[in-house]
Amino acid sequence: MMNYRFHLIRILDLFLSIFIIAILLPLLLLTYILLHLTYGSPLFFQERVGKNLKKFTLIKFRTMLIGTNNRPTHLVDHSRITPIGKIIRKAKIDEIPQFFNVIKGEMSIVGPRPCLLTQKELIEERKKLNIHKVTPGITGLAQIKGIDMSNPKLLAEVESRMIKSFTIKKYFYYFFQTLFG
């Protein structure tokens, strides 16, 4: 049964990711060009922890000044966020390139947010609850509840609850809550 659900989620991830990228292609191109003309570097690549603690490179639109330390967002000086970056973040446009990570199989649309390799405390809390055995996602219960990575124990507990009660219905609930909530 679990295997069937995994394959169904993978099919949903692929279908929705390709659909979203196709629909938002004009916005993606406009954002890319705007960031390229303004800052010279429109995309941001960052090593993250994936399923089974395997490293992968997360893709996002750049919202911070070039040279900003590679740290979790909650630990970065918010004055480093560019004026365009504030708009892109508020509209969640910076997250759209992650759908390429989903297509590559490194992420799912719904799952625990992938953390940085340096977030050792969060990695350990997730290991205790076997969260590292799940494909990370663009969104999930913690994002909907506004829980960030600043409280590793709480975050891991909420993610564990999400994983244990996960259904296809909840997949769509988390997805639509993120889009419209």
C-alpha positions in Angstrom: 0.0 0.0 0.0 2.8 2.4 0.9 4.6 1.7 -2.4 1.4 2.5 -4.3 0.9 5.8 -2.5 4.6 6.7 -3.1 4.2 6.2 -6.8 0.9 8.1 -6.9 2.6 11.1 -5.1 5.5 10.9 -7.5 3.1 11.1 -10.5 1.2 14.0 -8.9 4.5 15.8 -8.2 5.6 15.4 -11.9 2.3 16.4 -13.4 1.8 19.4 -11.1 5.4 20.6 -11.5 5.3 20.4 -15.3 1.9 22.1 -15.3 3.0 24.9 -12.9 6.2 25.5 -14.8 4.3 25.6 -18.2 1.6 28.0 -16.8 4.1 30.2 -15.1 6.8 30.2 -17.8 6.2 33.9 -18.8 6.5 34.9 -15.1 9.6 32.8 -14.7 11.2 34.4 -17.7 10.2 37.9 -16.7 11.6 37.3 -13.1 14.8 35.8 -14.5 15.4 38.7 -16.9 14.5 41.3 -14.2 16.9 39.8 -11.7 19.6 39.3 -14.3 19.4 43.0 -15.4 19.3 44.2 -11.8 21.7 42.0 -9.9 23.5 40.0 -12.7 22.7 36.7 -11.0 19.1 35.7 -11.0 19.3 32.2 -9.5 20.5 31.0 -6.1 21.9 27.5 -5.7 22.3 26.1 -2.2 23.3 22.7 -0.9 20.6 21.1 1.1 19.9 17.8 2.9 17.6 15.4 1.0 16.1 12.0 1.5 18.4 9.7 3.4 20.7 12.6 4.2 21.8 12.8 0.6 23.0 16.2 -0.5 21.3 18.0 -3.4 21.4 21.5 -4.9 18.2 23.6 -4.2 17.3 26.1 -6.9 15.6 29.4 -6.0 15.3 32.9 -7.4 17.8 35.2 -5.8 16.2 37.5 -3.2 19.2 38.6 -1.2 22.3 40.5 -2.1 25.1 38.6 -3.7 27.6 37.6 -1.0 25.1 37.0 1.8 26.3 34.3 4.2 25.0 30.8 3.5 22.8 30.6 6.6 19.2 29.8 7.3 16.8 32.7 6.4 15.8 33.2 10.1 19.5 33.9 10.9 20.2 36.3 8.0 20.1 40.1 8.5 16.8 41.1 6.7 18.5 44.2 5.4 20.3 41.8 3.0 16.9 41.1 1.2 16.8 43.2 -2.0 13.7 45.5 -2.7 12.8 43.2 -5.6 13.5 40.2 -3.4 10.9 41.4 -0.9 8.2 41.4 -3.6 9.4 38.1 -5.0 9.2 36.5 -1.5 5.8 37.9 -0.7 4.4 36.6 -3.9 6.3 33.2 -3.4 7.9 33.6 -6.8 11.3 32.7 -5.4 10.1 29.2 -4.7 9.0 28.4 -8.3 12.4 27.1 -9.5 12.2 24.4 -6.9 9.7 22.6 -9.1 12.7 21.7 -11.2 14.1 19.9 -8.1 10.8 18.1 -7.9 11.0 17.0 -11.5 14.5 15.7 -10.9 13.2 13.7 -8.0 15.2 15.5 -5.3 12.1 17.0 -3.7 8.3 16.5 -3.6 5.8 19.3 -3.6 4.7 18.3 -0.1 7.2 17.2 2.6 9.5 18.5 5.3 11.5 21.6 4.1 15.1 20.6 3.2 17.6 22.1 5.7 21.1 23.3 5.2 24.0 20.9 5.8 25.1 23.1 8.7 21.8 22.8 10.6 23.2 19.9 12.7 20.6 20.2 15.5 17.7 20.0 13.1 19.3 17.0 11.3 19.6 15.2 14.6 16.0 15.9 15.7 14.8 14.7 12.3 17.0 11.5 12.6 15.3 10.7 15.9 11.9 10.7 14.2 13.1 9.1 10.9 12.1 12.3 9.0 15.4 12.0 7.0 13.8 8.9 5.3 11.2 11.1 3.6 11.6 13.1 0.4 11.8 16.8 1.4 9.2 19.2 0.0 8.5 22.7 -1.1 5.7 23.0 1.5 4.1 21.1 4.3 2.3 21.4 7.6 5.1 23.4 9.3 5.0 26.1 6.5 1.3 26.4 6.8 1.5 26.8 10.6 4.4 29.3 10.2 7.0 27.2 12.0 10.5 27.8 10.7 13.8 26.1 11.3 14.6 28.3 14.4 13.0 25.7 16.7 14.4 22.3 15.5 12.6 20.1 18.1 9.1 21.7 17.4 9.7 21.6 13.6 10.7 17.9 13.7 7.6 17.0 15.8 5.2 18.8 13.5 6.9 17.2 10.4 6.6 13.8 12.1 2.9 14.3 12.8 2.4 15.3 9.1 4.3 12.3 7.8 2.4 9.8 10.1 -1.0 11.1 9.1 -0.2 11.8 5.4 -2.8 11.1 2.7 -3.4 12.2 -0.8 -6.2 14.4 0.5 -3.7 16.1 2.8 -1.2 16.5 -0.1 -3.8 18.6 -1.9 -4.8 20.4 1.3 -1.2 21.5 2.0 -0.6 22.4 -1.6 -3.7 24.6 -1.8 -3.2 26.1 1.6 0.3 27.2 0.5 -1.1 28.7 -2.8 -4.1 30.5 -1.3 -3.8 30.4 2.5 
